[in-house]
Every structure is written in C-alpha cells, then in structure tokens.
Amino acid sequence: MTIIDLYKKGNYYCGFKSCGHAEGEFEKIVCSSMSTLTQTFYFTLINKLGVEESEIKDVQGDGLLKIEILNSNIYRRNDIQTCFEFMIMGIELINEAYPNYLTLKDVEVQND
C-alpha cells in the first residue's frame, strides 16, 4: 500500500510524503504512476517555477519521497498551489482506477 500524506498549513498545501509500495496485480502501474507524479512535481518546482533547492526539504529513499516547501511566501503562491492540485488530481485518478492500492489524506502541520 502506498500512503500519501498531503501537508497543509491552513488552506495551503506545503508538502507531502509518499511512502510504501503498492502490492498486487497492478503494483507496477500504480508505483510508476505515483513516482511520475511526485517527481514531476518536485522538478517542476525547481526547473520551471524557480524554487531554489535550499527552500525545499526533501527526503528520498526506496518507496519514499517527502517534500516540504519551507518558506510560506513560496508555498502560498498560486502557481505552486496549482501544481499541488495537479499532482493531487492525478493521485485521485489513480486511486479511482486502482482502488485499494493508495491511501490519501490531508495532514495539518504547524503554521510558520
């Protein structure tokens, strides 16, 4: 099972943690789809939206990607919130197509 925690501060997404591996008949499709969405999000922040790597706390490992945008002036930007929404929509579509492989939840984190 892949567990995705979406970190929120008030009405704003500020990060996420995706951990675990899907298991079952469609595990490769689900895992590769999740990796594509989350990694594309990360590289879009840096390569397209100009977020400095020093403004992002990331942890990576086998079946793990955790990203937190550290500066509230950055994560509150409309373009970054749109990127979060894009990624979340993709995850929700994967979950609809392959139920029981993912758990997706919002997690409120402490405000700045």
C-alpha positions in Angstrom: 0.0 0.0 0.0 1.2 3.5 -0.8 0.4 6.1 1.7 0.3 9.8 0.7 0.1 12.4 3.4 -0.6 15.9 2.0 0.8 18.5 4.3 -1.4 21.6 4.8 -0.9 24.9 6.7 -4.4 26.4 6.8 -5.7 26.5 3.2 -2.3 25.9 1.6 -0.5 22.8 0.6 3.1 23.0 1.7 4.4 19.5 1.1 3.7 15.7 1.0 5.1 12.4 2.0 4.6 9.4 -0.3 5.8 6.1 1.2 5.3 2.4 0.6 4.9 0.2 -2.4 1.6 -0.9 -3.9 1.2 -4.7 -3.9 -1.0 -6.8 -6.1 -1.8 -7.3 -9.8 -1.3 -3.6 -10.7 1.6 -2.7 -8.5 3.9 -1.6 -11.3 1.4 0.7 -12.8 0.4 2.3 -9.5 4.0 2.7 -8.3 5.3 4.1 -11.6 2.4 6.4 -11.9 2.9 7.7 -8.3 6.6 8.2 -8.9 6.0 10.1 -12.1 3.5 12.5 -10.5 5.6 13.2 -7.4 8.9 13.5 -9.1 7.4 15.7 -11.8 6.0 18.0 -9.1 9.4 18.3 -7.5 11.3 19.0 -10.7 8.6 21.5 -11.8 9.1 23.5 -8.6 12.9 23.7 -9.3 13.1 23.8 -13.1 10.0 25.7 -14.1 8.9 27.8 -11.1 12.3 28.9 -9.9 12.1 27.5 -6.4 15.6 27.1 -5.0 16.6 23.6 -3.7 17.5 25.3 -0.4 13.8 26.2 0.0 12.8 22.6 -0.2 13.4 20.0 2.4 13.4 16.6 0.7 13.9 13.0 1.9 14.2 10.3 -0.7 14.6 6.5 -0.3 13.2 3.2 -1.6 9.5 3.8 -1.8 9.8 7.2 -0.1 9.6 10.8 -1.3 9.0 13.5 1.3 8.9 17.2 0.2 8.3 20.3 2.3 8.5 23.8 1.0 10.0 25.8 3.8 9.0 29.4 3.0 5.4 30.4 3.3 5.9 33.1 0.8 6.7 30.4 -1.7 4.2 27.7 -1.0 1.3 30.2 -0.9 2.0 31.2 -4.5 -0.9 30.4 -6.8 1.3 28.6 -9.3 2.6 26.3 -6.7 -0.8 25.6 -5.3 -1.9 24.8 -8.8 1.0 22.3 -9.1 -0.2 20.6 -5.9 -3.7 20.4 -7.2 -2.5 18.9 -10.5 -0.5 16.2 -8.6 -3.4 15.5 -6.2 -5.9 15.2 -9.1 -3.5 12.6 -10.7 -3.3 10.7 -7.5 -7.0 10.7 -7.1 -7.5 9.4 -10.6 -5.0 6.6 -10.0 -6.9 5.8 -6.8 -10.2 5.6 -8.7 -8.8 3.4 -11.4 -6.9 1.1 -8.9 -8.8 1.2 -5.6 -7.2 -0.4 -2.5 -3.6 0.5 -3.6 -3.4 4.0 -2.1 -4.3 5.9 1.0 -4.5 9.7 0.6 -5.1 12.1 3.4 -4.6 15.7 4.4 -2.4 16.3 7.4 -2.5 19.7 9.1 1.0 20.9 10.1 2.1 23.7 12.3 1.9 27.2 10.8 5.0 29.3 10.5 
